[in-house]
């Protein structure tokens, strides 16, 4: 049989040469199993290491809805995924159903054809009275369908230059030691030659399953259906992973379709008593209970198991590859139960506690934020010790850019600045919840009010920037929202301590669980699929992170930002002292911040003036690398390196410098190359030109920034104070800078008046 199959698959001399060449050049690490087969994988992320994989295709996956014939489109997508994994160097085995359905289709066709012939022969004579189809016996259908099913698999796999071989087994093949060893030897040889074995029970001769012959311990499993066959085969072949595809998403805590049914992400051996099984699928003889028993048996034998949906047209084309990549698909069986709650449980806890948080008085939410600000200063030694651990790990790894390391770093001045900012949030957010925005009288004694309410559960994903955690937590608390945080692994120790302090502050009013930190191995893409539990996703990080989140989010709104390409424009009527202070502060104080200056625009009239010379001298003293814009480079005989792009976020002591002819040109440049984050105009001609800027902003289609940071200068890194947000604020026209006091409220009031006209 093996030689016959090889003869069918290797049809041409080119196929033979290619196959032999692959065998001679295949790495030894791909032939041998990828790990010691003693225990299953503990986490989904480890499934990427799986080398030997068994894919079980249930009857509902392979057959059509009418149970007569195969679902060819679905089967083709599964074959494509298996072939792709096989060509990556993995060893793939398929346990398939479908012979009975294929044979039923074939036999029905033959019977109908025979009846048609007989009907034609009796035309004009006595008509045949009974033309109904007889009941087809399953064994006969299997015998008629096996060859056609295998021929179909061969034709599909040939498209990917992958050879297949058919193996039919029965329960006796596993109970007889000699037969079992022969089967094992055959399968090992097929895998060694890069052939995909297609395995099925020999339903043409198999006896009906004995009702009391079930799972009987580690060494024995009755081959009653393809679920038990796949489990026995996976353990026998020491497979790393068993993927069981069915017509349901996975394992539910109650029958799918009921109101309280929830998909179980990870199933542990001790949880089988907590679920209720529903009815079997429309075809097949196993059912979910048989799948779970077989999966637990395979898990006990050292093979990881995932039960997933192979019939959903939205995921069928990538369900197998998604599982192997460690994505959250179906139900993953694991022997190791984590100490903490799952991310689904964390989200539920946050939602429940968030409702209590939203019901608190504004003063109570403010007290929580102020207490958190106090803890940041009281526990600064503990915070800095954890941050030092993260810094040492990052430096020793040597893979993190310098700008990222600066963002990762915390200092006493940063913590003090954070505490000041948190107290400002506590004061400014007293009316953030329950504020009446609009009131409309609909009828007599009937008024319609629009008021501000919490959004619900926020998922904030941020990179290696631990100071983001208390900032975002304070904003969520002030607005009455539950919060789910996913920070970068580079700041794991710092984030853990900061989250503990946040929960300590929340405890004072009994809402400890309102802010949760996801510390498990959850992939960001998996979190973005929790559309029934999360109301809004806010990514804080690079533009690439934002794009990835927007692409991965399914059914959840994403409030993303673009790069922090921030501009400072020096007008011809600017004060020298103000220019030097503002440019130094915005670029050199904390260059890794998202609101640091990246492009310095200079009015043409300031070139070759003392102001220009002082700017260049200051930047040189601060070791800032200058990249010349195209126009600025044209004015210089020996210019710095020309900027590769005017849309670059350097995040370090680097900036682009460009020349413009007027404020109008500066505004146009910012609109074209900026990211609507934070932009500054320095001028002494405030009234006339500020109104001009506001007019331009209101007429421009770019969305305004929600909140703007005003850098409060200090020589310590990242000591800045956030001003209250304003719905139209994008440009700030600074008038004074006080290095020892917070920004003057009258200054902000003046700016607001200028911006609103």
Order of alpha helices (4+ residues) and beta strands (2+ residues): alpha-alpha-alpha-beta-alpha-alpha-beta-alpha-alpha-beta-alpha-alpha-beta-alpha-beta-beta-alpha-beta-alpha-beta-alpha-alpha-alpha-alpha-alpha-beta-beta-beta-alpha-beta-alpha-beta-alpha-beta-alpha-beta-beta-alpha-beta-alpha-beta-alpha-beta-alpha-beta-alpha-beta-beta-beta-alpha
